[in-house]
Amino acid sequence: MSKKSNTSKRYTTESKRDAVALALSSDKTVTEVARDLGVSPEGLRGWVKQAKVDRGEGSAVALTSAEREELAQLRRKVRELEKTVDILGKATAFFAQDKMR
């Protein structure tokens, strides 16, 4: 199982996909497959669960990977907009105060 070059335990999308395919096609348990691949059983279970959601086989309330990515992007955008609103509010107060002089 190839890891990214940094020291964290983050695996590439391709590695996860291959591990999930192996777990789903194998007669072994997820724990056994995880042990064979050198990944945590909890991690592999999560990858399998997410893969099923992405294929429409998961819970109706679970988010697909695409929806998770979109949600993360929207949250970043909201933070940016909140900062912009804060800056504009401060600028408005500054210029209003300056006009009063």
Rosetta constraint file for C-alpha pairs under 8 A:
AtomPair CA 1 CA 15 HARMONIC 6.12 0.50
AtomPair CA 1 CA 37 HARMONIC 6.22 0.50
AtomPair CA 1 CA 38 HARMONIC 7.45 0.50
AtomPair CA 2 CA 11 HARMONIC 6.89 0.50
AtomPair CA 2 CA 12 HARMONIC 7.31 0.50
AtomPair CA 2 CA 15 HARMONIC 6.41 0.50
AtomPair CA 3 CA 9 HARMONIC 7.13 0.50
AtomPair CA 3 CA 10 HARMONIC 6.45 0.50
AtomPair CA 3 CA 11 HARMONIC 4.82 0.50
AtomPair CA 3 CA 12 HARMONIC 6.36 0.50
AtomPair CA 3 CA 15 HARMONIC 7.79 0.50
AtomPair CA 4 CA 10 HARMONIC 6.41 0.50
AtomPair CA 4 CA 11 HARMONIC 5.88 0.50
AtomPair CA 4 CA 12 HARMONIC 6.26 0.50
AtomPair CA 11 CA 15 HARMONIC 6.13 0.50
AtomPair CA 11 CA 16 HARMONIC 6.53 0.50
AtomPair CA 12 CA 16 HARMONIC 6.33 0.50
AtomPair CA 13 CA 17 HARMONIC 6.10 0.50
AtomPair CA 14 CA 18 HARMONIC 6.13 0.50
AtomPair CA 15 CA 19 HARMONIC 6.10 0.50
AtomPair CA 16 CA 20 HARMONIC 6.08 0.50
AtomPair CA 16 CA 44 HARMONIC 7.91 0.50
AtomPair CA 16 CA 47 HARMONIC 6.73 0.50
AtomPair CA 17 CA 21 HARMONIC 6.15 0.50
AtomPair CA 18 CA 22 HARMONIC 6.17 0.50
AtomPair CA 19 CA 23 HARMONIC 6.12 0.50
AtomPair CA 19 CA 37 HARMONIC 7.68 0.50
AtomPair CA 19 CA 44 HARMONIC 7.34 0.50
AtomPair CA 20 CA 24 HARMONIC 6.09 0.50
AtomPair CA 20 CA 44 HARMONIC 7.04 0.50
AtomPair CA 20 CA 47 HARMONIC 6.49 0.50
AtomPair CA 20 CA 48 HARMONIC 5.38 0.50
AtomPair CA 20 CA 51 HARMONIC 7.48 0.50
AtomPair CA 21 CA 25 HARMONIC 6.06 0.50
AtomPair CA 22 CA 26 HARMONIC 5.73 0.50
AtomPair CA 22 CA 33 HARMONIC 7.50 0.50
AtomPair CA 23 CA 28 HARMONIC 7.37 0.50
AtomPair CA 23 CA 29 HARMONIC 7.36 0.50
AtomPair CA 23 CA 30 HARMONIC 5.79 0.50
AtomPair CA 23 CA 33 HARMONIC 6.04 0.50
AtomPair CA 23 CA 48 HARMONIC 7.67 0.50
AtomPair CA 24 CA 48 HARMONIC 7.75 0.50
AtomPair CA 26 CA 33 HARMONIC 7.92 0.50
AtomPair CA 28 CA 32 HARMONIC 5.92 0.50
AtomPair CA 28 CA 33 HARMONIC 6.29 0.50
AtomPair CA 29 CA 33 HARMONIC 6.28 0.50
AtomPair CA 30 CA 34 HARMONIC 5.96 0.50
AtomPair CA 30 CA 41 HARMONIC 6.46 0.50
AtomPair CA 30 CA 44 HARMONIC 7.01 0.50
AtomPair CA 30 CA 45 HARMONIC 6.73 0.50
AtomPair CA 31 CA 35 HARMONIC 6.12 0.50
AtomPair CA 31 CA 40 HARMONIC 7.95 0.50
AtomPair CA 31 CA 41 HARMONIC 4.94 0.50
AtomPair CA 32 CA 36 HARMONIC 6.19 0.50
AtomPair CA 33 CA 37 HARMONIC 6.19 0.50
AtomPair CA 34 CA 38 HARMONIC 5.89 0.50
AtomPair CA 34 CA 39 HARMONIC 5.05 0.50
AtomPair CA 34 CA 40 HARMONIC 5.91 0.50
AtomPair CA 34 CA 41 HARMONIC 5.17 0.50
AtomPair CA 34 CA 44 HARMONIC 6.35 0.50
AtomPair CA 35 CA 39 HARMONIC 6.30 0.50
AtomPair CA 35 CA 40 HARMONIC 7.20 0.50
AtomPair CA 35 CA 41 HARMONIC 7.23 0.50
AtomPair CA 39 CA 43 HARMONIC 7.01 0.50
AtomPair CA 39 CA 44 HARMONIC 6.97 0.50
AtomPair CA 40 CA 44 HARMONIC 6.33 0.50
AtomPair CA 41 CA 45 HARMONIC 6.07 0.50
AtomPair CA 42 CA 46 HARMONIC 6.21 0.50
AtomPair CA 43 CA 47 HARMONIC 6.28 0.50
AtomPair CA 44 CA 48 HARMONIC 6.13 0.50
AtomPair CA 45 CA 49 HARMONIC 6.07 0.50
AtomPair CA 46 CA 50 HARMONIC 6.10 0.50
AtomPair CA 47 CA 51 HARMONIC 6.07 0.50
AtomPair CA 48 CA 52 HARMONIC 6.25 0.50
AtomPair CA 49 CA 53 HARMONIC 6.35 0.50
AtomPair CA 49 CA 58 HARMONIC 7.17 0.50
AtomPair CA 50 CA 54 HARMONIC 6.11 0.50
AtomPair CA 50 CA 58 HARMONIC 7.78 0.50
AtomPair CA 50 CA 64 HARMONIC 7.06 0.50
AtomPair CA 50 CA 65 HARMONIC 7.29 0.50
AtomPair CA 51 CA 55 HARMONIC 6.31 0.50
AtomPair CA 52 CA 56 HARMONIC 6.32 0.50
AtomPair CA 52 CA 57 HARMONIC 4.94 0.50
AtomPair CA 52 CA 58 HARMONIC 5.39 0.50
AtomPair CA 53 CA 57 HARMONIC 5.24 0.50
AtomPair CA 53 CA 58 HARMONIC 4.04 0.50
AtomPair CA 53 CA 59 HARMONIC 6.80 0.50
AtomPair CA 53 CA 62 HARMONIC 6.66 0.50
AtomPair CA 53 CA 63 HARMONIC 7.10 0.50
AtomPair CA 53 CA 64 HARMONIC 5.73 0.50
AtomPair CA 54 CA 58 HARMONIC 7.62 0.50
AtomPair CA 54 CA 63 HARMONIC 7.93 0.50
AtomPair CA 54 CA 64 HARMONIC 4.79 0.50
AtomPair CA 54 CA 65 HARMONIC 6.35 0.50
AtomPair CA 58 CA 62 HARMONIC 6.75 0.50
AtomPair CA 63 CA 67 HARMONIC 5.62 0.50
AtomPair CA 63 CA 68 HARMONIC 6.01 0.50
AtomPair CA 64 CA 68 HARMONIC 6.17 0.50
AtomPair CA 65 CA 69 HARMONIC 6.18 0.50
AtomPair CA 66 CA 70 HARMONIC 6.16 0.50
AtomPair CA 67 CA 71 HARMONIC 6.02 0.50
AtomPair CA 68 CA 72 HARMONIC 6.20 0.50
AtomPair CA 69 CA 73 HARMONIC 6.22 0.50
AtomPair CA 70 CA 74 HARMONIC 6.09 0.50
AtomPair CA 71 CA 75 HARMONIC 6.11 0.50
AtomPair CA 72 CA 76 HARMONIC 6.28 0.50
AtomPair CA 73 CA 77 HARMONIC 6.21 0.50
AtomPair CA 74 CA 78 HARMONIC 6.13 0.50
AtomPair CA 75 CA 79 HARMONIC 6.31 0.50
AtomPair CA 76 CA 80 HARMONIC 6.31 0.50
AtomPair CA 77 CA 81 HARMONIC 6.14 0.50
AtomPair CA 78 CA 82 HARMONIC 6.02 0.50
AtomPair CA 79 CA 83 HARMONIC 6.28 0.50
AtomPair CA 80 CA 84 HARMONIC 6.27 0.50
AtomPair CA 81 CA 85 HARMONIC 6.11 0.50
AtomPair CA 82 CA 86 HARMONIC 6.14 0.50
AtomPair CA 83 CA 87 HARMONIC 6.17 0.50
AtomPair CA 84 CA 88 HARMONIC 6.09 0.50
AtomPair CA 85 CA 89 HARMONIC 6.01 0.50
AtomPair CA 86 CA 90 HARMONIC 6.29 0.50
AtomPair CA 87 CA 91 HARMONIC 6.11 0.50
AtomPair CA 88 CA 92 HARMONIC 6.01 0.50
AtomPair CA 89 CA 93 HARMONIC 6.24 0.50
AtomPair CA 90 CA 94 HARMONIC 6.08 0.50
AtomPair CA 91 CA 95 HARMONIC 6.16 0.50
AtomPair CA 92 CA 96 HARMONIC 5.95 0.50
AtomPair CA 93 CA 97 HARMONIC 6.03 0.50
AtomPair CA 94 CA 98 HARMONIC 6.15 0.50
AtomPair CA 95 CA 99 HARMONIC 6.05 0.50
AtomPair CA 96 CA 100 HARMONIC 6.44 0.50
AtomPair CA 97 CA 101 HARMONIC 6.96 0.50
